[in-house]
Amino acid sequence: MQENNNRNTIIFVVSAVLILIAYQFLVVDPATKRRNADMVRHKAAAVEAQKPGALPAATPGTVVVSREQAAAASARIPVATPALAGSISLRGARIDDLFLKNYRQTVEKTSPPVELLRPEGSRYAYFAEFGWTGANLPGLPTADTVWNVVEGSTLAPGQPVTLRTSNGQGLTFTRKIEVDDRFMFTVTDTVANTGAGSVTLAPYGSVQRQGIPAGLGKIHIVHEGAIGWLGDELRQVKYAKWLKDGGGPTIASTGGWTGITDKYWLAAMIPDQKERIQSQYRMTRAGETDIFEANYIGQPRVIPAGRQITETTRLFAGAKTVPVLKDYETKLGVPHFDMAVDWGNFWFITRPMFAFLDFIYRHVGNFGIAILLLTVAVKLIFFPLANKSYESLTKMKKVQPQVEELRKRLKEDPAKQQQELMALYQKEKINPLTGCLPMLVQIPVFYGLYKVLTVTIEMRHAPFFGWIQDLSARDPLTIWNLFGLLPYNPATIPVIGGFLNSDLLHLGPLALLYGMTMYLSTAMNPPQADPMQQKIFQLMPIMFTFIMAPFAVGLLIYWTWSNVLTVLQQYVIMRRFKVDNPIDQIIAKLSGNKSKAA
């Protein structure tokens, strides 16, 4: 009996264990796997739902037509402000047709206004677009979506327009576009979800240029290409690098701005400054067209059924006028917006110099006069140093006969010659090293003014007097058109025209005047000991005349006027020390006083 009980117990235990093992393998494990799989699917679905999706592919129109034909291919809303003229395309709701009313292509009064943006389908299309993206979500507005006008007929300051479209699947998109009296558009996008389930969308903005117009990106001293303030630093990608690298990495940023810049003009997207964005400078190739794009994607938003969300983005499209950029930076909180102007690596020189020039201009009303006054201010700042230097040079010229006699006497003993020469300089309190200091201290000023004249739009088409109507351009008069007396452009002459109009031979009146003043300043210095060095110094005024000739007129005005002030300062010092100078010699020759000239 006892054995039967033990056997039954063993059988029961073994059976129970087998049943538990079978239950674990056949019931519990499959249920756990199904539950884990469901959790993974739910998690993946949640992650997928939070993905913003990809930006629409950049694809240019298949047919290149004229600008007018491209603009006429879509119904449009006119844009009319004190600063801008153009239109907004209802197909795609793009801002793609803008002219700058207050800036002309040339200094001629009949010159057409500067074109900033142009519609897709035309050559070198350039436009801005806004939208929403979502992962695996069909029916979102695209570049081909035709929007309906809900409110407004002309976009103007204080007169917004409202556009609307629906995807037919429960989503209604409303876009309100506003513009101020300068260059800032404000785009407010609203998405209403009237469907049965929630959707996830992320806002995006894009500035796109299809192809690079001739001459763009060719000026090495000026940045042209991608630009933005992203991730708390300035981002710049020149067209050549952009084309070579095919874009760049995604940049995470909170707020900031991104866009495409030319020398004087800028188109830039400005998201909400609290928005966390992913921005990229993208380059794609479609057919034979290189498409350059500065874009960003914002954070995904979940829109429950029966709810709506709103996103506000700004677009700057206009001239890079420093006070305007600073004003937007202050009032709208756009970080470091004035750095859209390419101040360069020596911004600590160029920015204060521009500020000083602009300050003078606001009081005198002429940038040419402002440059003259700037030159005087620079001379006054460095007057003590320059005066000491010119006194040293004058003393060197005064003792030049003694130096020549010493060199002849000790020709065979260079060490003794150098020793006595230093003793002579010490006796006369002459420091030969101070002679080049005035030139050295002016180099940073020269570079700063060169940069300011090149990159700031305030200098563009800024007139001086007479024939000088653009301080940022080279002298329009040359020796080949007899300084404007001949009514033709030498560049139009077949075969030799391009050579005569080249930078090498672009000798205008200001360049020649610069060469004369440089000759006088050089002639007032003591001659070099070495005959070869002396000949090189005599040739320098001629060489620099050709070098400086094609530079901006504003630079020639600065350098010539600086030379005039230098010559006057040297002349006064040389007269005080009773040292012969070339001015007195020229006056003597012209007056017939040969003894004084000799």
VENDA-V696829 format. One record per pair of residues at least 24 apart in sequence whose ideal C-beta (glycine too) atoms are under 6 Angstrom apart, sorted by the first residue. I is the first residue (numbers start at 1). J is the second residue. D is the distance in whole Angstrom. If there is no record, write none. Layout:
# VENDA-V696829
i: [I | I]
j: [J | J]
d: [D | D]
This chain:
# VENDA-V696829
i: [48 | 49 | 50 | 51 | 52 | 52 | 52 | 52 | 53 | 53 | 53 | 55 | 55 | 58 | 58 | 58 | 58 | 59 | 60 | 60 | 60 | 61 | 61 | 64 | 65 | 67 | 67 | 70 | 70 | 70 | 71 | 71 | 77 | 77 | 78 | 79 | 80 | 80 | 81 | 81 | 81 | 81 | 82 | 83 | 90 | 90 | 91 | 92 | 93 | 93 | 93 | 94 | 94 | 95 | 96 | 98 | 107 | 107 | 107 | 116 | 116 | 124 | 124 | 125 | 126 | 128 | 128 | 128 | 129 | 130 | 130 | 130 | 131 | 132 | 132 | 133 | 133 | 134 | 134 | 139 | 139 | 141 | 141 | 155 | 157 | 170 | 170 | 182 | 183 | 183 | 183 | 184 | 184 | 185 | 186 | 187 | 188 | 189 | 190 | 190 | 191 | 192 | 193 | 193 | 193 | 195 | 196 | 197 | 198 | 198 | 199 | 200 | 200 | 201 | 202 | 202 | 202 | 203 | 203 | 204 | 205 | 205 | 205 | 206 | 206 | 207 | 207 | 207 | 207 | 207 | 208 | 209 | 209 | 210 | 210 | 211 | 212 | 221 | 222 | 222 | 222 | 222 | 223 | 224 | 226 | 226 | 227 | 228 | 228 | 229 | 229 | 229 | 229 | 230 | 230 | 234 | 237 | 242 | 246 | 247 | 247 | 247 | 248 | 250 | 250 | 251 | 252 | 253 | 253 | 257 | 258 | 258 | 259 | 260 | 264 | 264 | 264 | 266 | 266 | 267 | 268 | 270 | 270 | 271 | 273 | 319 | 320 | 321 | 341 | 342 | 344 | 349 | 349 | 350 | 350 | 350 | 353 | 353 | 354 | 354 | 367 | 367 | 368 | 371 | 371 | 371 | 372 | 375 | 375 | 375 | 378 | 379 | 382 | 386 | 389 | 389 | 389 | 389 | 390 | 390 | 390 | 391 | 392 | 392 | 392 | 393 | 393 | 394 | 394 | 394 | 394 | 395 | 395 | 396 | 396 | 397 | 397 | 398 | 398 | 399 | 400 | 449 | 450 | 453 | 453 | 468 | 471 | 471 | 472 | 474 | 475 | 475 | 475 | 477 | 477 | 478 | 478 | 478 | 479 | 483 | 503 | 506 | 506 | 507 | 510 | 511 | 511 | 511 | 513 | 514 | 514 | 514 | 514 | 515 | 515 | 517 | 517 | 517 | 518 | 518 | 520 | 520 | 521 | 521 | 521 | 523 | 524 | 524]
j: [135 | 200 | 300 | 135 | 133 | 202 | 297 | 300 | 133 | 134 | 135 | 204 | 295 | 208 | 284 | 291 | 293 | 286 | 210 | 286 | 289 | 120 | 121 | 123 | 121 | 118 | 122 | 119 | 121 | 122 | 97 | 119 | 155 | 161 | 154 | 155 | 154 | 156 | 156 | 157 | 179 | 181 | 181 | 182 | 146 | 147 | 146 | 143 | 147 | 163 | 175 | 127 | 129 | 128 | 127 | 317 | 461 | 469 | 470 | 265 | 317 | 211 | 213 | 210 | 209 | 207 | 267 | 315 | 206 | 187 | 205 | 313 | 204 | 201 | 203 | 202 | 204 | 200 | 201 | 167 | 169 | 165 | 173 | 179 | 181 | 194 | 195 | 324 | 316 | 317 | 318 | 314 | 316 | 315 | 314 | 313 | 312 | 311 | 308 | 310 | 309 | 308 | 303 | 305 | 307 | 305 | 305 | 305 | 302 | 304 | 303 | 300 | 302 | 301 | 297 | 298 | 300 | 298 | 311 | 297 | 269 | 296 | 313 | 293 | 295 | 259 | 260 | 267 | 269 | 294 | 293 | 260 | 292 | 289 | 291 | 289 | 239 | 454 | 263 | 342 | 454 | 455 | 342 | 262 | 281 | 294 | 261 | 257 | 258 | 256 | 257 | 335 | 336 | 256 | 279 | 339 | 281 | 283 | 283 | 281 | 282 | 283 | 281 | 278 | 280 | 279 | 278 | 277 | 279 | 334 | 294 | 296 | 294 | 294 | 320 | 457 | 460 | 320 | 340 | 317 | 316 | 314 | 334 | 313 | 333 | 457 | 457 | 457 | 455 | 455 | 451 | 444 | 448 | 448 | 451 | 452 | 448 | 452 | 452 | 456 | 462 | 471 | 464 | 554 | 557 | 558 | 561 | 558 | 561 | 562 | 445 | 565 | 441 | 438 | 434 | 435 | 437 | 438 | 569 | 570 | 573 | 573 | 430 | 431 | 434 | 435 | 525 | 573 | 574 | 577 | 579 | 428 | 430 | 430 | 526 | 526 | 579 | 577 | 579 | 428 | 526 | 558 | 555 | 552 | 554 | 553 | 553 | 554 | 552 | 550 | 508 | 510 | 553 | 508 | 509 | 506 | 507 | 508 | 507 | 509 | 550 | 549 | 550 | 549 | 556 | 545 | 548 | 549 | 560 | 548 | 556 | 559 | 560 | 541 | 545 | 560 | 563 | 564 | 544 | 563 | 567 | 582 | 563 | 566 | 567 | 582 | 570 | 581]
d: [6 | 5 | 5 | 4 | 6 | 3 | 5 | 5 | 4 | 5 | 4 | 6 | 6 | 6 | 5 | 4 | 5 | 5 | 5 | 5 | 5 | 5 | 4 | 5 | 6 | 6 | 5 | 4 | 4 | 4 | 6 | 5 | 6 | 5 | 5 | 5 | 6 | 5 | 6 | 6 | 6 | 6 | 5 | 5 | 6 | 5 | 5 | 4 | 5 | 5 | 6 | 5 | 5 | 5 | 3 | 6 | 5 | 5 | 5 | 6 | 6 | 5 | 5 | 4 | 5 | 5 | 6 | 5 | 5 | 5 | 5 | 6 | 6 | 4 | 6 | 6 | 5 | 6 | 5 | 3 | 5 | 6 | 6 | 6 | 5 | 5 | 3 | 6 | 6 | 6 | 3 | 6 | 6 | 4 | 5 | 5 | 5 | 5 | 6 | 5 | 6 | 4 | 4 | 6 | 6 | 6 | 6 | 6 | 6 | 5 | 5 | 5 | 5 | 6 | 5 | 5 | 4 | 4 | 4 | 5 | 4 | 6 | 5 | 6 | 4 | 5 | 5 | 5 | 6 | 5 | 5 | 6 | 5 | 5 | 5 | 5 | 6 | 6 | 5 | 6 | 6 | 6 | 4 | 5 | 4 | 5 | 4 | 6 | 3 | 5 | 6 | 5 | 5 | 5 | 5 | 5 | 5 | 6 | 5 | 6 | 4 | 5 | 5 | 5 | 5 | 5 | 6 | 6 | 6 | 6 | 5 | 6 | 5 | 5 | 6 | 4 | 6 | 5 | 5 | 5 | 5 | 4 | 6 | 6 | 5 | 5 | 6 | 6 | 6 | 5 | 5 | 6 | 4 | 5 | 5 | 6 | 4 | 5 | 5 | 6 | 4 | 6 | 3 | 6 | 5 | 5 | 6 | 5 | 5 | 5 | 5 | 5 | 5 | 5 | 4 | 6 | 5 | 5 | 6 | 5 | 5 | 6 | 5 | 5 | 5 | 5 | 5 | 5 | 5 | 5 | 5 | 5 | 5 | 6 | 4 | 4 | 5 | 6 | 5 | 6 | 5 | 6 | 6 | 5 | 5 | 5 | 5 | 4 | 5 | 5 | 3 | 5 | 5 | 5 | 6 | 6 | 6 | 5 | 5 | 5 | 4 | 5 | 5 | 5 | 4 | 6 | 6 | 4 | 5 | 6 | 6 | 6 | 4 | 5 | 3 | 6 | 3 | 6 | 6 | 6 | 5 | 6 | 5 | 5 | 5 | 4 | 5 | 6]
